[in-house]
Amino acid sequence: MHDVAIVGLGAMGSAAAFELSRRGADVIGFDRFTPPHTFGSSHGDTRIIREAYFEHPVYVPMVQRAFELWRDLERVSGSALLRQTGGLMIGAPGCALVAGALHSARMHGLAHSVLSAGDIRARFPALNPSPDMVAVWEPRAGVLSPEACVAAQLEQARRGGATLRFAEPVSHWQAEHDHVSVTTGLGRFRARRLIISAGAWVGTLLPGMRLPFRIERQVLHWFEPVGDVDPFKPERCPIHLWQFDGERFFYGFPDMGAGVKAAFHHGGDVITAADVRRDVTIDEVQALRAAMRRFVPAADGRHLTSTVCLYTNTPDEHFWVDRHPGHANVLVASPCSGHGFKFAPVIGEILADLVQDQPVRFDLGLFRWR
Ligand SMILES: Cc1cc2nc3c(=O)[nH]c(=O)nc-3n(C[C@H](O)[C@H](O)[C@H](O)COP(=O)(O)OP(=O)(O)OC[C@H]3O[C@@H](n4cnc5c(N)ncnc54)[C@H](O)[C@@H]3O)c2cc1C
């Protein structure tokens, strides 16, 4: 019998596999594909990591731990995973993005400053805020490479002795009083504890439960800069999030070598992981281009490519990391509402603590079953 079975080896599952195997646990993990892959939520070259967390100050200590753990993973794996660029949260003064980032920065004493639209334009010539916009600047923010992060976590888990089974979907699981059995097309496996980290497929592994999760189709786009690429280089262009026209959000990255990547945050079609449309329409490209024309005009060059990715949202857009309400030996860590990647190693650590009945050092109140 294994100590822990993990269903889903994307961002969260691979992090848990790494942390548990590092602690000496006997881990078996399953994935329906061969991660890192492009069918779930953890692909597309880049992910933002930021510290002045506008969503809620409770995330700040977690992201601070995540920074340590990503650097630690870089050391043990020898891979470059995190590039610091600084970050800008841009919008009208008082909007959720700006006010929330400022609140977290002040509450946790984070390095930050508030920039006017003129300051933003002068310091970061790629960006063109409207005159009424301001930004919270934070120096620690940066860019993670998600495929490399997942690959490094899996490789370290394997080195720690974890058994990782790819292209082997789990069809169902059953909890007994002292163990859990997990069934795939190739057999039945027993473990003392189970972690379900199946991302956008989580609902298929929790049949019969009335889950409020919403799977949202999100499209990422890459554009060639018009003219000089210099203003988009990571030394000159931070990651940038924008709240505009009321409740609309988009974000962009510096050019990391493959063009300028940008996307809307939310506003996508509600779908299921099984029936998501993977092709991208011209209208979708044009909609993002229109926002870029206003706020990042020099990125309005040739459209290079687009890809579809999945958000798994809770109604309040906080995470869901908790024990299964009916089975204390089963943990669910999946819906991360489109902002979970940066936290993967700290969620891996939290899952390992919960599995091993160790105290968790973070406030998980927002992430409970609800
Ligand atoms: C477009 C986009 C942009 C984002 N930007 C950011 C960002 O900038 N910063 C940030 O922090 N977060 C960001 N996020 C959110 C973040 O990427 C996700 O929260 C995170 O990747 C989710 O990880 P996961 O492990 O839950 O899912 P995944 O990485 O998708 O892993 C789930 C895994 O479960 C497997 N699986 C499913 N069903 C089964 C089964 N039955 N049996 C076996 N395996 C199964 C799947 O194959 C998959 O590999 C973004 C997400 C998207 C889609």
The ligand as an SDF file (V2000), in Angstrom:
LIG
                    3D

 53 58  0  0  0  0  0  0  0  0999 V2000
   -4.9020   31.3640  -19.3800 C   0  0  0  0  0  0  0  0  0  0  0  0
   -4.4690   31.1950  -17.9640 C   0  0  0  0  0  0  0  0  0  0  0  0
   -3.6350   32.1400  -17.3910 C   0  0  0  0  0  0  0  0  0  0  0  0
   -3.2480   32.0310  -16.0580 C   0  0  0  0  0  0  0  0  0  0  0  0
   -2.3930   32.9470  -15.5390 N   0  0  0  0  0  0  0  0  0  0  0  0
   -1.9420   32.7970  -14.2660 C   0  0  0  0  0  0  0  0  0  0  0  0
   -0.9120   33.6470  -13.7780 C   0  0  0  0  0  0  0  0  0  0  0  0
   -0.4060   34.5100  -14.4810 O   0  0  0  0  0  0  0  0  0  0  0  0
   -0.4910   33.4450  -12.4960 N   0  0  0  0  0  0  0  0  0  0  0  0
   -1.0090   32.4690  -11.7010 C   0  0  0  0  0  0  0  0  0  0  0  0
   -0.5840   32.3390  -10.5570 O   0  0  0  0  0  0  0  0  0  0  0  0
   -1.9730   31.6330  -12.1680 N   0  0  0  0  0  0  0  0  0  0  0  0
   -2.4280   31.7650  -13.4260 C   0  0  0  0  0  0  0  0  0  0  0  0
   -3.3720   30.9100  -13.9330 N   0  0  0  0  0  0  0  0  0  0  0  0
   -3.9470   29.8840  -13.0550 C   0  0  0  0  0  0  0  0  0  0  0  0
   -3.0580   28.6990  -12.9020 C   0  0  0  0  0  0  0  0  0  0  0  0
   -2.3620   28.4320  -14.1010 O   0  0  0  0  0  0  0  0  0  0  0  0
   -3.9030   27.5280  -12.4390 C   0  0  0  0  0  0  0  0  0  0  0  0
   -4.5190   27.8890  -11.2070 O   0  0  0  0  0  0  0  0  0  0  0  0
   -3.0560   26.3010  -12.2130 C   0  0  0  0  0  0  0  0  0  0  0  0
   -2.2300   26.0420  -13.3270 O   0  0  0  0  0  0  0  0  0  0  0  0
   -3.9780   25.1250  -11.9330 C   0  0  0  0  0  0  0  0  0  0  0  0
   -3.1880   23.9850  -11.6810 O   0  0  0  0  0  0  0  0  0  0  0  0
   -3.8980   22.5740  -11.4550 P   0  0  0  0  0  0  0  0  0  0  0  0
   -2.8330   21.6640  -10.9670 O   0  0  0  0  0  0  0  0  0  0  0  0
   -5.1270   22.7680  -10.6200 O   0  0  0  0  0  0  0  0  0  0  0  0
   -4.4260   22.1510  -12.9060 O   0  0  0  0  0  0  0  0  0  0  0  0
   -3.6180   21.4480  -14.0850 P   0  0  0  0  0  0  0  0  0  0  0  0
   -2.2160   21.9280  -14.1130 O   0  0  0  0  0  0  0  0  0  0  0  0
   -4.4500   21.5600  -15.2980 O   0  0  0  0  0  0  0  0  0  0  0  0
   -3.5420   19.9430  -13.6100 O   0  0  0  0  0  0  0  0  0  0  0  0
   -4.6450   19.0810  -13.5230 C   0  0  0  0  0  0  0  0  0  0  0  0
   -4.1520   17.7480  -14.0280 C   0  0  0  0  0  0  0  0  0  0  0  0
   -5.1010   16.7250  -13.7130 O   0  0  0  0  0  0  0  0  0  0  0  0
   -5.0660   15.7920  -14.7540 C   0  0  0  0  0  0  0  0  0  0  0  0
   -6.2750   14.9800  -14.6700 N   0  0  0  0  0  0  0  0  0  0  0  0
   -7.5420   15.3990  -14.8320 C   0  0  0  0  0  0  0  0  0  0  0  0
   -8.4250   14.3830  -14.6570 N   0  0  0  0  0  0  0  0  0  0  0  0
   -7.6810   13.2970  -14.3580 C   0  0  0  0  0  0  0  0  0  0  0  0
   -8.0050   11.9360  -14.0930 C   0  0  0  0  0  0  0  0  0  0  0  0
   -9.2890   11.5100  -14.0610 N   0  0  0  0  0  0  0  0  0  0  0  0
   -7.0200   11.0600  -13.8780 N   0  0  0  0  0  0  0  0  0  0  0  0
   -5.7080   11.4870  -13.9010 C   0  0  0  0  0  0  0  0  0  0  0  0
   -5.3520   12.7740  -14.1530 N   0  0  0  0  0  0  0  0  0  0  0  0
   -6.3190   13.6620  -14.3730 C   0  0  0  0  0  0  0  0  0  0  0  0
   -4.9420   16.6440  -15.9930 C   0  0  0  0  0  0  0  0  0  0  0  0
   -4.4680   15.9100  -17.1010 O   0  0  0  0  0  0  0  0  0  0  0  0
   -3.9820   17.7240  -15.5320 C   0  0  0  0  0  0  0  0  0  0  0  0
   -2.6400   17.4070  -15.8590 O   0  0  0  0  0  0  0  0  0  0  0  0
   -3.7420   30.9740  -15.2630 C   0  0  0  0  0  0  0  0  0  0  0  0
   -4.5740   30.0070  -15.8450 C   0  0  0  0  0  0  0  0  0  0  0  0
   -4.9090   30.1010  -17.1860 C   0  0  0  0  0  0  0  0  0  0  0  0
   -5.7990   29.0460  -17.7930 C   0  0  0  0  0  0  0  0  0  0  0  0
  1  2  1  0
  2  3  1  0
  2 52  2  0
  3  4  2  0
  4  5  1  0
  4 50  1  0
  5  6  2  0
  6  7  1  0
  6 13  1  0
  7  8  2  0
  7  9  1  0
  9 10  1  0
 10 11  2  0
 10 12  1  0
 12 13  2  0
 13 14  1  0
 14 15  1  0
 14 50  1  0
 15 16  1  0
 16 17  1  0
 16 18  1  0
 18 19  1  0
 18 20  1  0
 20 21  1  0
 20 22  1  0
 22 23  1  0
 23 24  1  0
 24 25  2  0
 24 26  1  0
 24 27  1  0
 27 28  1  0
 28 29  2  0
 28 30  1  0
 28 31  1  0
 31 32  1  0
 32 33  1  0
 33 34  1  0
 33 48  1  0
 34 35  1  0
 35 36  1  0
 35 46  1  0
 36 37  1  0
 36 45  1  0
 37 38  2  0
 38 39  1  0
 39 40  1  0
 39 45  2  0
 40 41  1  0
 40 42  2  0
 42 43  1  0
 43 44  2  0
 44 45  1  0
 46 47  1  0
 46 48  1  0
 48 49  1  0
 50 51  2  0
 51 52  1  0
 52 53  1  0
M  END
$$$$
